[in-house]
């Protein structure tokens, strides 16, 4: 596992690091930059990736956490088994299938345009099972003695969950959420099918074109015979890796600082 990881990181860093040290990479977009032109930046794609990730988390996290609470604290019988089974099935759905499903509903059935919000809907389908399973495992790690002590004091179950169980499992839940977010931010199929790329800054999820780091990589890949495009492709890849790395490190720091002792 270490050898291919180190190989990939070395290749991407050696090919794209020289653009990242330039200030313009973090402040400019690719507007009016042709494939043969040097320069430009990735701020438009970074903003698009962060916006789509935030909206995806805004929908996925509450649904995933509430589903996990139901399965661990309330779920009994056929309904709970059916929900757990569906979460397992959803976790195995390929990203391109989720994208095609949203395309069939959003574009074909309702006649809406391909926009950034449609990408978020596809990413929600991919992120929910990750949040559900990670939260479920963290809730199961909370000792039953804490719940029983709370019940013995006459505390209702829903207050026990919100004031005892969730704070105890908070660090693990946050870590799972950030890991799930890091996973969907690197997805490509929903972006290619549902999110048209633009070289300009665009922050409107309902306004058509929405640039992201994966689609910027794909745009430069189509011009792989041009040296400047290849350089931007590697630099964008390294930017995406660094963004995912920051999320993972942030998740671990939050887990350490918020752990219940």
C-alpha positions, 0 to 999 in steps of 0.5 A, a space after each residue: 500500500 505504501 509503495 503505490 501511494 508514495 509513487 503516485 504522490 511523488 509523480 503528481 508532486 514532481 510534475 505539478 508542484 512548480 505551479 502551486 508555488 506561484 501566487 496566481 495559481 491561488 488567486 486567478 481563474 483560467 478565464 481567457 487562458 488558452 491551452 497553449 497559454 502559460 499561467 492562470 490559476 485554479 481558484 474558480 475550480 477550488 471554489 466550485 469544489 468547496 461549494 458543491 462539497 458544502 451543499 452535499 454535506 448540508 444534505 447528507 449529514 443530517 440524513 445520515 446521522 438521523 438514519 444511524 440514530 434510528 438504526 442503533 437506538 430505535 431500529 427493531 424489526 423488519 423496517 430496521 433490517 430493510 433500512 440497513 439493507 438499503 444502506 448497504 446496497 446504496 454504498 455499493 452503487 457506482 458513482 456513474 450509476 448515481 449520476 445517470 439516475 439523477 440525470 434521468 430524473 433531473 434532466 429527462 423527467 423534469 426538464 431542468 438543465 445540467 447544473 451544479 445542484 444536480 451534481 450535489 444530488 448525485 454526490 448526496 447518494 454517494 455520501 449518505 451511506 458513508 455517513 450512516 455507517 461511520 456514525 452507526 459504528 461510533 454510536 455502537 461504541 458508546 457504553 450502554 452503561 452511560 445510557 442506563 445511568 441516564 435512564 435511571 435518573 429518569 431522563 427521557 430517551 431522546 434527551 439521553 441521545 442528544 445530551 449523552 450518546 451524541 456528545 460521547 461519539 461526536 469526535 468519531 462522527 465528525 471524522 466519519 463525516 469529513 472522510 465521507 466528504 473527502 471521498 465525494 469531493 474527488 468523484 468525477 462521473 457525476 461532475 462530467 455528466 451533470 456539471 458542465 465546466 467553465 474556465 470562469 468563476 461561477 458560484 451559482 449552483 443553479 446557473 448552469 456551468 460550475 467549475 470543479 477540480 476534477 472537471 478542470 483535470 478532465 479539461 486539460 486531459 483532452 489537450 494532453 498533447 500541449 505542454 502547458 495543459 499537461 502542467 495544469 493537469 498535474 497541478 490541479 491533481 496535486 491541488 485536489 490531493 492537498 484539499 483531501 489531505 487537509 480534510 483528513 488532517 482536520 478530521 483527526 485534529 477535531 477527533 483528538 481535541 473533542 474526544 470525551 475523557 
